[in-house]
């Protein structure tokens, strides 16, 4: 089964905070999203290795996105309640399969890497905001 099918709900959960931030900050560019995703992966690699994450020298926008992604990951890991996730986003109904809700850190990193691939692809095809423009059609602004 393709990762986008197997983890559709997780991918959607992770992309929403990105798109929510983009809808509020239209100057955001794909490379900033990619850096936030990479920093989120580094956060969980460091956790696994029992070390501090490397300083990724993120901009304010990148750091906000990373923190929101970590909150969603923590929810999918079963470490925080949905209320904490809802507090960082607006007007969104998070979809998930209650029978298969909890994910491992490895699964979440795989999903984050898949989103990075999407960012790279749509940036090549659509320019500096190619990913954001393409993905925004699936997350209409309210």
N, CA, C and O atoms as CSV, one atom per row, in Angstrom:
chain,resi,resn,atom,element,x,y,z
A,1,UNK,N,N,0.843,-1.180,0.000
A,1,UNK,CA,C,0.000,0.000,0.000
A,1,UNK,C,C,0.894,1.251,0.000
A,1,UNK,O,O,1.894,1.309,0.715
A,2,UNK,N,N,0.527,2.224,-0.791
A,2,UNK,CA,C,1.250,3.482,-0.902
A,2,UNK,C,C,1.163,4.266,0.413
A,2,UNK,O,O,0.141,4.221,1.098
A,3,UNK,N,N,2.225,4.973,0.759
A,3,UNK,CA,C,2.254,5.730,2.020
A,3,UNK,C,C,1.127,6.756,2.092
A,3,UNK,O,O,0.579,7.002,3.166
A,4,UNK,N,N,0.779,7.356,0.949
A,4,UNK,CA,C,-0.283,8.364,0.978
A,4,UNK,C,C,-1.640,7.746,1.263
A,4,UNK,O,O,-2.530,8.413,1.792
A,5,UNK,N,N,-1.804,6.485,0.920
A,5,UNK,CA,C,-3.050,5.785,1.253
A,5,UNK,C,C,-3.012,5.267,2.683
A,5,UNK,O,O,-3.968,5.430,3.441
A,6,UNK,N,N,-1.898,4.642,3.043
A,6,UNK,CA,C,-1.771,4.033,4.371
A,6,UNK,C,C,-1.835,5.069,5.494
A,6,UNK,O,O,-2.401,4.810,6.556
A,7,UNK,N,N,-1.255,6.229,5.253
A,7,UNK,CA,C,-1.168,7.258,6.295
A,7,UNK,C,C,-1.917,8.536,5.907
A,7,UNK,O,O,-1.530,9.629,6.321
A,8,UNK,N,N,-2.965,8.406,5.130
A,8,UNK,CA,C,-3.695,9.583,4.647
A,8,UNK,C,C,-4.118,10.509,5.787
A,8,UNK,O,O,-3.960,11.726,5.690
A,9,UNK,N,N,-4.652,9.937,6.862
A,9,UNK,CA,C,-5.112,10.776,7.973
A,9,UNK,C,C,-3.953,11.483,8.666
A,9,UNK,O,O,-4.083,12.637,9.072
A,10,UNK,N,N,-2.825,10.799,8.802
A,10,UNK,CA,C,-1.659,11.399,9.456
A,10,UNK,C,C,-1.100,12.529,8.593
A,10,UNK,O,O,-0.791,13.609,9.098
A,11,UNK,N,N,-0.973,12.277,7.299
A,11,UNK,CA,C,-0.474,13.307,6.388
A,11,UNK,C,C,-1.370,14.540,6.428
A,11,UNK,O,O,-0.888,15.672,6.472
A,12,UNK,N,N,-2.665,14.307,6.413
A,12,UNK,CA,C,-3.630,15.407,6.476
A,12,UNK,C,C,-3.497,16.154,7.805
A,12,UNK,O,O,-3.524,17.384,7.831
A,13,UNK,N,N,-3.354,15.417,8.897
A,13,UNK,CA,C,-3.185,16.040,10.216
A,13,UNK,C,C,-1.928,16.907,10.253
A,13,UNK,O,O,-1.943,17.996,10.827
A,14,UNK,N,N,-0.840,16.428,9.644
A,14,UNK,CA,C,0.418,17.169,9.647
A,14,UNK,C,C,0.388,18.370,8.703
A,14,UNK,O,O,0.994,19.401,8.994
A,15,UNK,N,N,-0.302,18.245,7.596
A,15,UNK,CA,C,-0.314,19.352,6.638
A,15,UNK,C,C,-1.241,20.490,7.062
A,15,UNK,O,O,-1.043,21.633,6.651
A,16,UNK,N,N,-2.235,20.190,7.869
A,16,UNK,CA,C,-3.153,21.269,8.222
A,16,UNK,C,C,-2.478,22.429,8.948
A,16,UNK,O,O,-2.718,23.573,8.562
A,17,UNK,N,N,-1.652,22.215,9.970
A,17,UNK,CA,C,-1.021,23.368,10.629
A,17,UNK,C,C,-0.153,24.194,9.670
A,17,UNK,O,O,-0.044,25.412,9.817
A,18,UNK,N,N,0.458,23.525,8.695
A,18,UNK,CA,C,1.248,24.237,7.688
A,18,UNK,C,C,0.334,25.149,6.878
A,18,UNK,O,O,0.619,26.332,6.692
A,19,UNK,N,N,-0.765,24.578,6.402
A,19,UNK,CA,C,-1.677,25.351,5.559
A,19,UNK,C,C,-2.388,26.440,6.361
A,19,UNK,O,O,-2.658,27.522,5.839
A,20,UNK,N,N,-2.685,26.160,7.607
A,20,UNK,CA,C,-3.310,27.167,8.462
A,20,UNK,C,C,-2.374,28.369,8.620
A,20,UNK,O,O,-2.810,29.518,8.536
A,21,UNK,N,N,-1.094,28.097,8.848
A,21,UNK,CA,C,-0.109,29.179,8.965
A,21,UNK,C,C,0.002,29.939,7.641
A,21,UNK,O,O,0.057,31.168,7.632
A,22,UNK,N,N,0.034,29.213,6.534
A,22,UNK,CA,C,0.128,29.841,5.212
A,22,UNK,C,C,-1.070,30.749,4.941
A,22,UNK,O,O,-0.902,31.846,4.407
A,23,UNK,N,N,-2.252,30.315,5.295
A,23,UNK,CA,C,-3.439,31.146,5.077
A,23,UNK,C,C,-3.360,32.460,5.853
A,23,UNK,O,O,-3.959,33.458,5.453
A,24,UNK,N,N,-2.628,32.457,6.951
A,24,UNK,CA,C,-2.467,33.675,7.755
A,24,UNK,C,C,-1.237,34.494,7.356
A,24,UNK,O,O,-1.149,35.683,7.662
A,25,UNK,N,N,-0.287,33.845,6.671
A,25,UNK,CA,C,0.982,34.491,6.300
A,25,UNK,C,C,1.301,34.125,4.850
A,25,UNK,O,O,2.083,33.209,4.594
A,26,UNK,N,N,0.707,34.825,3.928
A,26,UNK,CA,C,0.810,34.488,2.498
A,26,UNK,C,C,2.203,34.675,1.910
A,26,UNK,O,O,2.436,34.298,0.762
A,27,UNK,N,N,3.126,35.242,2.663
A,27,UNK,CA,C,4.494,35.392,2.166
A,27,UNK,C,C,5.332,34.136,2.417
A,27,UNK,O,O,6.462,34.043,1.938
A,28,UNK,N,N,4.795,33.183,3.154
A,28,UNK,CA,C,5.500,31.931,3.439
A,28,UNK,C,C,5.894,31.256,2.129
A,28,UNK,O,O,5.131,31.258,1.163
A,29,UNK,N,N,7.087,30.683,2.109
A,29,UNK,CA,C,7.556,29.986,0.913
A,29,UNK,C,C,7.853,28.527,1.236
A,29,UNK,O,O,8.035,28.142,2.391
A,30,UNK,N,N,7.894,27.733,0.174
A,30,UNK,CA,C,8.077,26.289,0.321
A,30,UNK,C,C,9.349,25.924,1.084
A,30,UNK,O,O,9.335,25.007,1.906
A,31,UNK,N,N,10.443,26.630,0.822
A,31,UNK,CA,C,11.698,26.282,1.478
A,31,UNK,C,C,11.598,26.440,2.994
A,31,UNK,O,O,12.261,25.717,3.737
A,32,UNK,N,N,10.775,27.381,3.453
A,32,UNK,CA,C,10.581,27.560,4.893
A,32,UNK,C,C,9.813,26.376,5.479
A,32,UNK,O,O,10.101,25.922,6.586
A,33,UNK,N,N,8.846,25.891,4.730
A,33,UNK,CA,C,8.090,24.709,5.154
A,33,UNK,C,C,9.026,23.509,5.235
A,33,UNK,O,O,8.984,22.741,6.196
A,34,UNK,N,N,9.866,23.358,4.223
A,34,UNK,CA,C,10.810,22.231,4.205
A,34,UNK,C,C,11.735,22.279,5.419
A,34,UNK,O,O,11.977,21.250,6.051
A,35,UNK,N,N,12.249,23.452,5.749
A,35,UNK,CA,C,13.141,23.566,6.915
A,35,UNK,C,C,12.415,23.222,8.212
A,35,UNK,O,O,12.992,22.591,9.097
A,36,UNK,N,N,11.158,23.631,8.330
A,36,UNK,CA,C,10.372,23.299,9.527
A,36,UNK,C,C,10.147,21.794,9.618
A,36,UNK,O,O,10.214,21.218,10.704
A,37,UNK,N,N,9.883,21.163,8.487
A,37,UNK,CA,C,9.702,19.703,8.463
A,37,UNK,C,C,10.999,18.996,8.843
A,37,UNK,O,O,10.982,18.046,9.625
A,38,UNK,N,N,12.120,19.453,8.295
A,38,UNK,CA,C,13.418,18.856,8.622
A,38,UNK,C,C,13.740,19.025,10.106
A,38,UNK,O,O,14.270,18.106,10.731
A,39,UNK,N,N,13.430,20.170,10.663
A,39,UNK,CA,C,13.680,20.412,12.090
A,39,UNK,C,C,12.799,19.518,12.962
A,39,UNK,O,O,13.218,19.087,14.036
A,40,UNK,N,N,11.589,19.244,12.501
A,40,UNK,CA,C,10.697,18.345,13.245
A,40,UNK,C,C,11.258,16.932,13.237
A,40,UNK,O,O,11.238,16.248,14.261
A,41,UNK,N,N,11.756,16.495,12.095
A,41,UNK,CA,C,12.397,15.175,12.015
A,41,UNK,C,C,13.604,15.133,12.940
A,41,UNK,O,O,13.793,14.151,13.658
A,42,UNK,N,N,14.414,16.170,12.936
A,42,UNK,CA,C,15.584,16.232,13.816
A,42,UNK,C,C,15.172,16.151,15.285
A,42,UNK,O,O,15.862,15.522,16.086
A,43,UNK,N,N,14.067,16.775,15.641
A,43,UNK,CA,C,13.553,16.716,17.013
A,43,UNK,C,C,13.342,15.260,17.446
A,43,UNK,O,O,13.746,14.870,18.541
A,44,UNK,N,N,12.714,14.472,16.591
A,44,UNK,CA,C,12.420,13.079,16.954
A,44,UNK,C,C,13.637,12.168,16.825
A,44,UNK,O,O,13.743,11.182,17.555
A,45,UNK,N,N,14.546,12.473,15.923
A,45,UNK,CA,C,15.804,11.715,15.866
A,45,UNK,C,C,16.600,11.935,17.148
A,45,UNK,O,O,17.158,10.997,17.717
A,46,UNK,N,N,16.643,13.175,17.585
A,46,UNK,CA,C,17.367,13.502,18.818
A,46,UNK,C,C,16.721,12.822,20.017
A,46,UNK,O,O,17.414,12.300,20.890
A,47,UNK,N,N,15.406,12.827,20.056
A,47,UNK,CA,C,14.698,12.158,21.148
A,47,UNK,C,C,15.060,10.676,21.187
A,47,UNK,O,O,15.328,10.127,22.256
A,48,UNK,N,N,15.068,10.036,20.028
A,48,UNK,CA,C,15.409,8.613,19.948
A,48,UNK,C,C,16.843,8.366,20.423
A,48,UNK,O,O,17.118,7.378,21.104
A,49,UNK,N,N,17.748,9.269,20.060
A,49,UNK,CA,C,19.165,9.133,20.420
A,49,UNK,C,C,19.483,9.665,21.810
A,49,UNK,O,O,20.628,9.616,22.258
A,50,UNK,N,N,18.446,10.179,22.492
A,50,UNK,CA,C,18.613,10.731,23.840
A,50,UNK,C,C,19.668,11.844,23.869
A,50,UNK,O,O,20.577,11.856,24.700
A,51,UNK,N,N,19.505,12.772,22.926
A,51,UNK,CA,C,20.394,13.932,22.853
A,51,UNK,C,C,19.557,15.167,22.536
A,51,UNK,O,O,18.381,15.060,22.188
A,52,UNK,N,N,20.164,16.315,22.658
A,52,UNK,CA,C,19.488,17.563,22.294
A,52,UNK,C,C,19.426,17.670,20.769
A,52,UNK,O,O,20.364,17.262,20.083
A,53,UNK,N,N,18.339,18.209,20.239
A,53,UNK,CA,C,18.279,18.422,18.785
A,53,UNK,C,C,19.323,19.447,18.343
A,53,UNK,O,O,19.656,20.371,19.085
A,54,UNK,N,N,19.828,19.271,17.133
A,54,UNK,CA,C,20.754,20.249,16.563
A,54,UNK,C,C,20.023,21.572,16.395
A,54,UNK,O,O,18.828,21.608,16.102
A,55,UNK,N,N,20.759,22.651,16.584
A,55,UNK,CA,C,20.180,23.977,16.357
A,55,UNK,C,C,20.067,24.187,14.851
A,55,UNK,O,O,21.077,24.247,14.150
A,56,UNK,N,N,18.855,24.297,14.366
A,56,UNK,CA,C,18.615,24.430,12.932
A,56,UNK,C,C,18.562,25.900,12.498
A,56,UNK,O,O,18.366,26.183,11.316
A,57,UNK,N,N,18.732,26.830,13.431
A,57,UNK,CA,C,18.726,28.267,13.122
A,57,UNK,C,C,17.486,28.648,12.312
A,57,UNK,O,O,17.580,29.229,11.230
A,58,UNK,N,N,16.336,28.306,12.862
A,58,UNK,CA,C,15.071,28.554,12.175
A,58,UNK,C,C,14.642,30.012,12.303
A,58,UNK,O,O,14.930,30.682,13.295
A,59,UNK,N,N,13.952,30.475,11.283
A,59,UNK,CA,C,13.310,31.790,11.364
A,59,UNK,C,C,12.118,31.672,12.306
A,59,UNK,O,O,11.750,30.569,12.711
A,60,UNK,N,N,11.522,32.791,12.650
A,60,UNK,CA,C,10.339,32.756,13.521
A,60,UNK,C,C,9.215,31.935,12.890
A,60,UNK,O,O,8.577,31.133,13.572
A,61,UNK,N,N,8.971,32.129,11.597
A,61,UNK,CA,C,7.906,31.390,10.910
A,61,UNK,C,C,8.198,29.891,10.920
A,61,UNK,O,O,7.312,29.084,11.203
A,62,UNK,N,N,9.430,29.523,10.613
A,62,UNK,CA,C,9.816,28.109,10.598
A,62,UNK,C,C,9.661,27.485,11.982
A,62,UNK,O,O,9.195,26.353,12.114
A,63,UNK,N,N,10.055,28.234,13.010
A,63,UNK,CA,C,9.949,27.728,14.377
A,63,UNK,C,C,8.490,27.525,14.784
A,63,UNK,O,O,8.158,26.526,15.422
A,64,UNK,N,N,7.628,28.456,14.425
A,64,UNK,CA,C,6.201,28.308,14.750
A,64,UNK,C,C,5.630,27.069,14.069
A,64,UNK,O,O,4.913,26.285,14.691
A,65,UNK,N,N,5.949,26.899,12.795
A,65,UNK,CA,C,5.448,25.723,12.070
A,65,UNK,C,C,5.985,24.449,12.702
A,65,UNK,O,O,5.236,23.492,12.900
A,66,UNK,N,N,7.283,24.427,13.023
A,66,UNK,CA,C,7.865,23.243,13.660
A,66,UNK,C,C,7.163,22.926,14.979
A,66,UNK,O,O,6.836,21.768,15.238
A,67,UNK,N,N,6.929,23.926,15.805
A,67,UNK,CA,C,6.268,23.695,17.091
A,67,UNK,C,C,4.862,23.136,16.896
A,67,UNK,O,O,4.425,22.266,17.649
A,68,UNK,N,N,4.161,23.636,15.890
A,68,UNK,CA,C,2.819,23.124,15.606
A,68,UNK,C,C,2.878,21.689,15.091
A,68,UNK,O,O,2.036,20.863,15.444
A,69,UNK,N,N,3.870,21.397,14.259
A,69,UNK,CA,C,4.034,20.023,13.775
A,69,UNK,C,C,4.349,19.075,14.935
A,69,UNK,O,O,3.822,17.965,14.995
A,70,UNK,N,N,5.198,19.512,15.842
A,70,UNK,CA,C,5.528,18.685,17.009
A,70,UNK,C,C,4.278,18.439,17.846
A,70,UNK,O,O,4.079,17.331,18.345
A,71,UNK,N,N,3.444,19.443,18.004
A,71,UNK,CA,C,2.201,19.263,18.769
A,71,UNK,C,C,1.321,18.200,18.122
A,71,UNK,O,O,0.771,17.344,18.817
A,72,UNK,N,N,1.183,18.246,16.799
A,72,UNK,CA,C,0.384,17.234,16.100
A,72,UNK,C,C,1.033,15.859,16.256
A,72,UNK,O,O,0.337,14.871,16.492
A,73,UNK,N,N,2.348,15.788,16.127
A,73,UNK,CA,C,3.048,14.508,16.309
A,73,UNK,C,C,2.838,13.965,17.720
A,73,UNK,O,O,2.577,12.775,17.899
A,74,UNK,N,N,2.953,14.828,18.709
A,74,UNK,CA,C,2.757,14.396,20.094
A,74,UNK,C,C,1.345,13.849,20.296
A,74,UNK,O,O,1.147,12.890,21.042
A,75,UNK,N,N,0.377,14.454,19.639
A,75,UNK,CA,C,-1.005,13.960,19.702
A,75,UNK,C,C,-1.090,12.572,19.078
A,75,UNK,O,O,-1.700,11.669,19.649
A,76,UNK,N,N,-0.479,12.401,17.907
A,76,UNK,CA,C,-0.541,11.102,17.232
A,76,UNK,C,C,0.289,10.044,17.967
A,76,UNK,O,O,0.064,8.848,17.787
A,77,UNK,N,N,1.232,10.474,18.782
A,77,UNK,CA,C,1.991,9.546,19.626
A,77,UNK,C,C,1.235,9.201,20.908
A,77,UNK,O,O,1.660,8.332,21.669
A,78,UNK,N,N,0.115,9.882,21.145
A,78,UNK,CA,C,-0.680,9.635,22.346
A,78,UNK,C,C,-0.176,10.363,23.571
A,78,UNK,O,O,-0.509,9.986,24.694
A,79,UNK,N,N,0.616,11.393,23.379
A,79,UNK,CA,C,1.226,12.112,24.500
A,79,UNK,C,C,0.462,13.364,24.921
A,79,UNK,O,O,0.600,13.817,26.057
A,80,UNK,N,N,-0.341,13.929,24.020
A,80,UNK,CA,C,-1.145,15.106,24.359
A,80,UNK,C,C,-2.570,14.895,23.862
A,80,UNK,O,O,-2.820,14.076,22.978
A,81,UNK,N,N,-3.486,15.639,24.438
A,81,UNK,CA,C,-4.902,15.540,24.068
A,81,UNK,C,C,-5.193,16.379,22.825
A,81,UNK,O,O,-4.445,17.295,22.483
A,82,UNK,N,N,-6.285,16.046,22.168
A,82,UNK,CA,C,-6.718,16.764,20.970
A,82,UNK,C,C,-6.911,18.255,21.242
A,82,UNK,O,O,-6.676,19.074,20.354
A,83,UNK,N,N,-7.330,18.616,22.443
A,83,UNK,CA,C,-7.543,20.025,22.783
A,83,UNK,C,C,-6.297,20.870,22.529
A,83,UNK,O,O,-6.397,22.015,22.088
A,84,UNK,N,N,-5.135,20.307,22.806
A,84,UNK,CA,C,-3.883,21.035,22.594
A,84,UNK,C,C,-3.647,21.275,21.101
A,84,UNK,O,O,-3.118,22.317,20.712
A,85,UNK,N,N,-4.036,20.321,20.278
A,85,UNK,CA,C,-3.890,20.463,18.828
A,85,UNK,C,C,-4.878,21.500,18.302
A,85,UNK,O,O,-4.517,22.356,17.493
A,86,UNK,N,N,-6.099,21.423,18.754
A,86,UNK,CA,C,-7.123,22.368,18.305
A,86,UNK,C,C,-6.734,23.797,18.680
A,86,UNK,O,O,-7.041,24.739,17.950
A,87,UNK,N,N,-6.065,23.957,19.810
A,87,UNK,CA,C,-5.666,25.291,20.271
A,87,UNK,C,C,-4.661,25.966,19.337
A,87,UNK,O,O,-4.561,27.193,19.337
A,88,UNK,N,N,-3.917,25.198,18.546
A,88,UNK,CA,C,-2.908,25.796,17.664
A,88,UNK,C,C,-3.425,26.046,16.256
A,88,UNK,O,O,-2.727,26.642,15.435
A,89,UNK,N,N,-4.630,25.602,15.972
A,89,UNK,CA,C,-5.197,25.800,14.638
A,89,UNK,C,C,-6.612,26.343,14.774
A,89,UNK,O,O,-7.163,26.427,15.872
A,90,UNK,N,N,-7.180,26.706,13.645
A,90,UNK,CA,C,-8.520,27.284,13.651
A,90,UNK,C,C,-9.433,26.462,12.748
A,90,UNK,O,O,-9.006,25.969,11.704
A,91,UNK,N,N,-10.664,26.321,13.148
A,91,UNK,CA,C,-11.720,25.825,12.264
A,91,UNK,C,C,-11.362,24.563,11.487
A,91,UNK,O,O,-11.557,24.514,10.273
A,92,UNK,N,N,-10.854,23.569,12.148
A,92,UNK,CA,C,-10.506,22.357,11.417
A,92,UNK,C,C,-10.953,21.136,12.195
A,92,UNK,O,O,-10.740,21.048,13.404
A,93,UNK,N,N,-11.563,20.212,11.511
A,93,UNK,CA,C,-11.976,18.950,12.126
A,93,UNK,C,C,-10.905,17.912,11.807
A,93,UNK,O,O,-10.799,17.453,10.670
A,94,UNK,N,N,-10.128,17.549,12.794
A,94,UNK,CA,C,-9.060,16.575,12.583
A,94,UNK,C,C,-9.650,15.195,12.353
A,94,UNK,O,O,-10.464,14.710,13.138
A,95,UNK,N,N,-9.222,14.570,11.258
A,95,UNK,CA,C,-9.709,13.242,10.911
A,95,UNK,C,C,-8.683,12.205,11.347
A,95,UNK,O,O,-7.476,12.411,11.213
A,96,UNK,N,N,-9.174,11.098,11.866
A,96,UNK,CA,C,-8.287,10.004,12.238
A,96,UNK,C,C,-9.104,8.741,12.403
A,96,UNK,O,O,-10.314,8.777,12.626
A,97,UNK,N,N,-8.412,7.632,12.288
A,97,UNK,CA,C,-9.026,6.324,12.455
A,97,UNK,C,C,-8.827,5.906,13.911
A,97,UNK,O,O,-7.701,5.604,14.305
A,98,UNK,N,N,-9.887,5.881,14.723
A,98,UNK,CA,C,-9.716,5.553,16.143
A,98,UNK,C,C,-9.156,4.150,16.375
A,98,UNK,O,O,-8.556,3.884,17.416
A,99,UNK,N,N,-9.349,3.260,15.413
A,99,UNK,CA,C,-8.825,1.893,15.537
A,99,UNK,C,C,-7.313,1.844,15.311
A,99,UNK,O,O,-6.642,0.903,15.734
A,100,UNK,N,N,-6.796,2.857,14.647
A,100,UNK,CA,C,-5.383,2.860,14.280
A,100,UNK,C,C,-4.799,4.254,14.522
A,100,UNK,O,O,-4.098,4.797,13.668
A,101,UNK,N,N,-5.091,4.821,15.684
A,101,UNK,CA,C,-4.748,6.209,15.961
A,101,UNK,C,C,-3.285,6.410,16.331
A,101,UNK,O,O,-2.599,7.235,15.728
A,102,UNK,N,N,-2.808,5.671,17.306
A,102,UNK,CA,C,-1.453,5.875,17.815
A,102,UNK,C,C,-0.435,5.433,16.767
A,102,UNK,O,O,-0.532,4.348,16.193
A,103,UNK,N,N,0.532,6.298,16.539
A,103,UNK,CA,C,1.609,6.020,15.589
A,103,UNK,C,C,2.933,6.031,16.329
A,103,UNK,O,O,3.043,6.578,17.426
A,104,UNK,N,N,3.935,5.422,15.716
A,104,UNK,CA,C,5.281,5.454,16.287
A,104,UNK,C,C,6.018,6.679,15.755
A,104,UNK,O,O,5.612,7.288,14.766
A,105,UNK,N,N,7.090,7.019,16.422
A,105,UNK,CA,C,7.930,8.119,15.967
A,105,UNK,C,C,8.454,7.837,14.560
A,105,UNK,O,O,8.555,8.749,13.741
A,106,UNK,N,N,8.784,6.591,14.282
A,106,UNK,CA,C,9.293,6.215,12.961
A,106,UNK,C,C,8.235,6.432,11.882
A,106,UNK,O,O,8.543,6.908,10.790
A,107,UNK,N,N,6.995,6.083,12.191
A,107,UNK,CA,C,5.915,6.294,11.224
A,107,UNK,C,C,5.712,7.781,10.959
A,107,UNK,O,O,5.509,8.192,9.816
A,108,UNK,N,N,5.765,8.577,12.008
A,108,UNK,CA,C,5.590,10.019,11.843
A,108,UNK,C,C,6.734,10.620,11.033
A,108,UNK,O,O,6.509,11.492,10.193
A,109,UNK,N,N,7.953,10.161,11.280
A,109,UNK,CA,C,9.089,10.652,10.498
A,109,UNK,C,C,8.945,10.268,9.027
A,109,UNK,O,O,9.292,11.049,8.140
A,110,UNK,N,N,8.439,9.076,8.776
A,110,UNK,CA,C,8.196,8.651,7.397
A,110,UNK,C,C,7.186,9.589,6.725
A,110,UNK,O,O,7.355,9.954,5.561
A,111,UNK,N,N,6.156,9.971,7.446
A,111,UNK,CA,C,5.147,10.894,6.911
A,111,UNK,C,C,5.737,12.282,6.681
A,111,UNK,O,O,5.456,12.916,5.664
A,112,UNK,N,N,6.547,12.753,7.614
A,112,UNK,CA,C,7.198,14.057,7.451
A,112,UNK,C,C,8.111,14.053,6.223
A,112,UNK,O,O,8.156,15.031,5.478
A,113,UNK,N,N,8.836,12.954,6.014
A,113,UNK,CA,C,9.700,12.836,4.834
A,113,UNK,C,C,8.873,12.820,3.556
A,113,UNK,O,O,9.290,13.376,2.540
A,114,UNK,N,N,7.714,12.193,3.600
A,114,UNK,CA,C,6.837,12.167,2.421
A,114,UNK,C,C,6.350,13.572,2.089
A,114,UNK,O,O,6.243,13.933,0.916
A,115,UNK,N,N,6.059,14.359,3.107
A,115,UNK,CA,C,5.641,15.742,2.860
A,115,UNK,C,C,6.805,16.547,2.277
A,115,UNK,O,O,6.596,17.382,1.398
A,116,UNK,N,N,8.022,16.306,2.755
A,116,UNK,CA,C,9.197,16.982,2.186
A,116,UNK,C,C,9.309,16.675,0.696
A,116,UNK,O,O,9.573,17.573,-0.104
A,117,UNK,N,N,9.111,15.410,0.318
A,117,UNK,CA,C,9.143,15.049,-1.110
A,117,UNK,C,C,8.102,15.835,-1.895
A,117,UNK,O,O,8.366,16.296,-3.005
A,118,UNK,N,N,6.928,15.983,-1.314
A,118,UNK,CA,C,5.865,16.742,-1.964
A,118,UNK,C,C,6.265,18.216,-2.108
A,118,UNK,O,O,6.036,18.827,-3.152
A,119,UNK,N,N,6.859,18.775,-1.062
A,119,UNK,CA,C,7.326,20.162,-1.116
A,119,UNK,C,C,8.335,20.318,-2.253
A,119,UNK,O,O,8.247,21.257,-3.044
A,120,UNK,N,N,9.289,19.396,-2.332
A,120,UNK,CA,C,10.320,19.477,-3.371
A,120,UNK,C,C,9.709,19.365,-4.769
A,120,UNK,O,O,10.063,20.126,-5.670
A,121,UNK,N,N,8.807,18.429,-4.940
A,121,UNK,CA,C,8.179,18.220,-6.253
A,121,UNK,C,C,7.405,19.451,-6.704
A,121,UNK,O,O,7.606,19.952,-7.811
A,122,UNK,N,N,6.517,19.935,-5.834
A,122,UNK,CA,C,5.658,21.048,-6.230
A,122,UNK,C,C,6.421,22.359,-6.315
A,122,UNK,O,O,5.998,23.266,-7.032
A,123,UNK,N,N,7.530,22.483,-5.606
A,123,UNK,CA,C,8.385,23.670,-5.745
A,123,UNK,C,C,9.051,23.677,-7.117
A,123,UNK,O,O,9.143,24.720,-7.765
A,124,UNK,N,N,9.512,22.512,-7.555
A,124,UNK,CA,C,10.108,22.405,-8.895
A,124,UNK,C,C,9.093,22.781,-9.970
A,124,UNK,O,O,9.414,23.485,-10.928
A,125,UNK,N,N,7.871,22.303,-9.796
A,125,UNK,CA,C,6.838,22.528,-10.805
A,125,UNK,C,C,6.198,23.907,-10.723
A,125,UNK,O,O,5.835,24.485,-11.748
A,126,UNK,N,N,6.057,24.440,-9.509
A,126,UNK,CA,C,5.285,25.675,-9.360
A,126,UNK,C,C,6.015,26.858,-8.775
A,126,UNK,O,O,5.405,27.899,-8.531
A,127,UNK,N,N,7.312,26.726,-8.542
A,127,UNK,CA,C,8.069,27.856,-8.011
A,127,UNK,C,C,8.074,27.929,-6.496
A,127,UNK,O,O,7.794,26.946,-5.810
A,128,UNK,N,N,8.396,29.109,-5.986
A,128,UNK,CA,C,8.641,29.306,-4.552
A,128,UNK,C,C,7.476,28.943,-3.645
A,128,UNK,O,O,7.682,28.616,-2.476
A,129,UNK,N,N,6.269,28.997,-4.162
A,129,UNK,CA,C,5.089,28.620,-3.378
A,129,UNK,C,C,4.305,27.502,-4.064
A,129,UNK,O,O,3.100,27.362,-3.853
A,130,UNK,N,N,4.982,26.721,-4.871
A,130,UNK,CA,C,4.312,25.658,-5.621
A,130,UNK,C,C,3.600,24.653,-4.729
A,130,UNK,O,O,2.447,24.301,-4.979
A,131,UNK,N,N,4.282,24.193,-3.692
A,131,UNK,CA,C,3.671,23.241,-2.760
A,131,UNK,C,C,2.494,23.883,-2.039
A,131,UNK,O,O,1.418,23.293,-1.945
A,132,UNK,N,N,2.700,25.081,-1.535
A,132,UNK,CA,C,1.649,25.760,-0.775
A,132,UNK,C,C,0.426,26.037,-1.644
A,132,UNK,O,O,-0.709,25.876,-1.197
A,133,UNK,N,N,0.658,26.450,-2.874
A,133,UNK,CA,C,-0.450,26.716,-3.793
A,133,UNK,C,C,-1.195,25.430,-4.122
A,133,UNK,O,O,-2.424,25.388,-4.082
A,134,UNK,N,N,-0.439,24.377,-4.449
A,134,UNK,CA,C,-1.064,23.098,-4.783
A,134,UNK,C,C,-1.858,22.549,-3.600
A,134,UNK,O,O,-3.014,22.156,-3.757
A,135,UNK,N,N,-1.253,22.521,-2.435
A,135,UNK,CA,C,-1.873,21.904,-1.265
A,135,UNK,C,C,-3.052,22.716,-0.741
A,135,UNK,O,O,-3.974,22.152,-0.152
A,136,UNK,N,N,-3.036,24.013,-0.944
A,136,UNK,CA,C,-4.116,24.851,-0.400
A,136,UNK,C,C,-5.481,24.499,-0.985
A,136,UNK,O,O,-6.506,24.799,-0.371
A,137,UNK,N,N,-5.514,23.871,-2.158
A,137,UNK,CA,C,-6.808,23.474,-2.722
A,137,UNK,C,C,-7.483,22.397,-1.873
A,137,UNK,O,O,-8.703,22.240,-1.929
A,138,UNK,N,N,-6.709,21.663,-1.097
A,138,UNK,CA,C,-7.259,20.612,-0.235
A,138,UNK,C,C,-7.593,21.120,1.170
A,138,UNK,O,O,-8.214,20.419,1.969
A,139,UNK,N,N,-7.172,22.342,1.450
A,139,UNK,CA,C,-7.417,22.962,2.753
A,139,UNK,C,C,-7.978,24.358,2.525
A,139,UNK,O,O,-7.289,25.350,2.764
A,140,UNK,N,N,-9.221,24.442,2.067
A,140,UNK,CA,C,-9.776,25.763,1.759
A,140,UNK,C,C,-9.814,26.660,2.991
A,140,UNK,O,O,-10.076,26.218,4.110
A,141,UNK,N,N,-9.544,27.927,2.739
A,141,UNK,CA,C,-9.579,28.916,3.818
A,141,UNK,C,C,-11.020,29.167,4.222
A,141,UNK,O,O,-11.907,29.264,3.374
A,142,UNK,N,N,-11.247,29.273,5.525
A,142,UNK,CA,C,-12.608,29.503,6.023
A,142,UNK,C,C,-12.820,30.921,6.416
A,142,UNK,O,O,-13.911,31.283,6.856
